[in-house]
Amino acid sequence: MSMITLLKCNATALLLALLLTQPVAANPTPKTFSLCWSIFAGWMPWGYAASEGIMQKWADKYGIRVEISQVPDYVDSVERYTAGEFDACTMTNMDALTIPAAAGVNSTALIIGDFSNGADGLLLRGSGLRLTDLKGKTVLLVENSVSHYLLSRALEWALLKPEDVTLQHVSDTQIAARFLAGQGDAVITWNPILSEIKRQTEVSQVFSSNLIPGEIIDLTVVNSRVLAEHPELGKALTGAWFETQRLMGQATPAGRAARGKMAAAAGTTAEDFNRQLDTLRSFYAPRYALAFARANKMPALMLKVAEFADQQKLLGHDGRGLDTLGIAFSGERTLGNSANILLRFDDRFMQMAAEQRL
C-alpha cells in the first residue's frame, strides 16, 4: 500500500470515527396548533377526527401537530379563542363577528360546515301555541348569541317589538335544566339542547331557523395571522374536516358507525343524532361549501346579521360597527370598512379540497 493510499484510508477512518461519536441531531419538534369545539351536531366531526386519528394523519402530512379540545360552554370556547388560548375554534357567523372581530382579533372563516335549517328553535311552554302567543312571555336564551338573533327574526315575523318580551340570560350549559325546572315561559336554543327539551316536556315549537335559511352559518374559524404564517394548518384542518364529513354523510355501514360514535359522544342515540343532522344543511362535499361561500347572497346575509349586532351595540356603543370594521368575502367583495377587515370568508382552502389539491 502506498503512503498516499494509507493516508487516505487513515483520513477516511478518522472522519468515520468522528461522525459516529457525534450526537445524532434530534428531529425538530413539529409546531403545535390548537382548535376548540363544543357539542353541536354540526361540529361533532372534530371530536371524531381527533379520536379516530384522521386529524393526526393530516397533521402528519404537513409536518405539524393539531390538538383538538372540547369546551363544554360554547360562548366560553369562542371567548377563549378570542383571548388567544386557541388558534382555531368552531362558531357561528354572527359570533365570529360579534366576539373576536368586534374585539379586534382578525379571524378567517376557513371552513363552512353547514347552515342551520331547523337546528335552532323557539319553544313555548305548553301545546297548541302560536308565534303570536310569544307576547308578554319571559324567554330564556343565551343573550347576544345566535339565539338572540333568532328571537329578533321571530319578533319581526310576529309583528312584535323587543319590549313585548322579557329576556333572561342563561348559559347554554344550564338552559335546559332551568327551563325543565319551570323557569321562563319560552326558550330559544340549539341542538342537542333543543332536542332534549322537546323530548322531556310539552312544548310548542313556534319558530325555527328553517324559516331563515342561510342566516345562521356554522364555521371553523382560524386566527388570520396564524393562518397567513402557517398555511399548512389551513390545509391540514380542511383535509381532516372534509374526510370526516364525507364519511359522516355516507349511507354505508362505515357512515352509520361514524354517526353512531358521534351520537354517543354527544350523549344521545343514533336515531336522535340523525334527526339533529336533518335540521342542518350540511356540506358533506367541499364543492357545496365552496358554492355557498361564493353565493351572491353572502354579503346580504352578513349585512342582516351585522345590523342586528349594531342594534344590540355588539360592534361598538355608537351602533355603527361597520364604519369601524369590515368583512371580506370571496371575489374581493367587502362589507363595511374595507381598510380594517377583521372577518374573512376565505374560500381558498375549500377550493383546494374541491379540486383534490390538499
QUIHU-V64491 format. One record per run of one state. SS is the DSSP state (hx for helix, st for strand, lp for the rest). FROM is the first residue (numbers start at 1). LEN is the number of residues. If there is no record, write none. Layout:
SS;FROM;LEN / SS;FROM;LEN
This chain:
lp;1;2 / hx;3;19 / lp;22;9 / st;31;7 / lp;38;3 / hx;41;11 / lp;52;2 / hx;54;8 / lp;62;2 / st;64;7 / lp;71;3 / hx;74;9 / lp;83;5 / st;88;5 / hx;93;9 / lp;102;5 / st;107;10 / lp;117;3 / st;120;6 / lp;126;5 / hx;131;4 / lp;135;3 / st;138;4 / lp;142;4 / hx;146;12 / lp;158;4 / hx;162;3 / lp;165;1 / st;166;4 / lp;170;5 / hx;175;6 / lp;181;5 / st;186;5 / lp;191;2 / hx;193;8 / lp;201;2 / st;203;6 / hx;209;3 / lp;212;5 / st;217;7 / hx;224;6 / lp;230;1 / hx;231;18 / lp;249;4 / hx;253;13 / lp;266;4 / hx;270;9 / lp;279;1 / st;280;3 / lp;283;3 / hx;286;8 / lp;294;4 / hx;298;14 / lp;312;9 / hx;321;3 / lp;324;2 / st;326;4 / hx;330;3 / st;333;4 / lp;337;4 / st;341;5 / lp;346;2 / hx;348;7 / lp;355;4
